[in-house]
């Protein structure tokens, strides 16, 4: 927008004025533990390009295309807030890559979540320079070639811009935003599948009554129970066994306690969504260009808020998977499935039914538990002890 361009231009003017004065981190000095090294004026632009090249040091399989696109979009958004000192052409370059369907190849490993996502963002920024590799039109190819075909000119970075394109939590935030959206749909599907399971196991919907749920005023639990009531309302299958011949006093926890577990996951998701919304309103960089004309160092790039939220969401989703696996097991066991064929097989004995499908579900539920071990409680000091506490939020 015109306002965004004006904000970026104003902050850029501040950076260019300061470039002729006292030492300013990342503008007239080196980075990280090299912040005390003064850079002569004729080498400051080379410094920014060298920063991107040296920081593009990730390894491993490429990150999913949607995550890289989210990262680029969010970095352009941060630059557009006007606190990074980057010229409008830099943010526009990111938008141009998105619109042309050119996606930088970003390796999975390399971010410690402070100073943000240095390696992933650097790999993304390489494409702006016409360097590195990109995915375009379904093929992996040199960035220079893809940019040339799309009619996009590579950018020559100026003072502060190497920092501006690499210093943020945008890759973490992009992944977390996508996970929030996936989780929202997943939790609705989990309630739907549970309702079908209740019918299949001839279970009762009585524990989900509104008056019972109101005794425990957890918001997510109320939503999950209401979903189950709505889907089971008027069910002839549920009604068919509400008689004196069914001597079950109550159903197993994996059925009866579903609103408690699914609801707790919903409440967790609401918390995580709040954290992501706050981060979406944040300008993340270092140093920051302030409206009073100063450039100040800060620690806003530390990924702890996102790391904690991501770990919490992983725990919640692992539990949704765990209770789902228990319902699968119950449906396949003829001693507990209330008349269903063993393993839901069509021709019992000849056909193993879903026996090994359950093995797969059990393996995945176990893997979820391993992956839910929090990454954000770990930290390894780097950069000659300048970055002595990192968030590991990318891993979270």
Secondary structure as GFF3:
##gff-version 3
##sequence-region A 1 396
A	DSSP	alpha_helix	2	18	.	.	.	ID=ss1
A	DSSP	three_ten_helix	32	34	.	.	.	ID=ss2
A	DSSP	three_ten_helix	41	43	.	.	.	ID=ss3
A	DSSP	alpha_helix	44	55	.	.	.	ID=ss4
A	DSSP	beta_strand	59	62	.	.	.	ID=ss5
A	DSSP	alpha_helix	65	80	.	.	.	ID=ss6
A	DSSP	alpha_helix	88	99	.	.	.	ID=ss7
A	DSSP	beta_strand	103	104	.	.	.	ID=ss8
A	DSSP	beta_strand	107	109	.	.	.	ID=ss9
A	DSSP	alpha_helix	118	128	.	.	.	ID=ss10
A	DSSP	beta_strand	133	136	.	.	.	ID=ss11
A	DSSP	beta_strand	139	142	.	.	.	ID=ss12
A	DSSP	alpha_helix	143	150	.	.	.	ID=ss13
A	DSSP	alpha_helix	161	164	.	.	.	ID=ss14
A	DSSP	alpha_helix	170	200	.	.	.	ID=ss15
A	DSSP	three_ten_helix	206	208	.	.	.	ID=ss16
A	DSSP	alpha_helix	210	213	.	.	.	ID=ss17
A	DSSP	alpha_helix	219	232	.	.	.	ID=ss18
A	DSSP	alpha_helix	236	240	.	.	.	ID=ss19
A	DSSP	alpha_helix	253	256	.	.	.	ID=ss20
A	DSSP	alpha_helix	258	280	.	.	.	ID=ss21
A	DSSP	beta_strand	288	289	.	.	.	ID=ss22
A	DSSP	beta_strand	295	296	.	.	.	ID=ss23
A	DSSP	alpha_helix	304	332	.	.	.	ID=ss24
A	DSSP	three_ten_helix	342	344	.	.	.	ID=ss25
A	DSSP	alpha_helix	355	371	.	.	.	ID=ss26
###
